[in-house]
């Protein structure tokens, strides 16, 4: 409700707010999809994530 009030009160900025809101919806959607894919892959294949982490940590030089 406040979003509609803000959009109506700033008529000159309405297009910019709509574009930024659309981008934010895409970002939130992408984060949810990637999180769901990671969650499903960890549930179905629990050793894959550990193998990936161990592969990356093996390549990081120890100081």
Secondary structure, 3 states (H helix, E strand, C coil): CHHHHHHHHCHHHHHHHHHHHHHHHHHHHHHHHHHHHHHHHHHHCHHHHHHHHHHHHHHCCCC
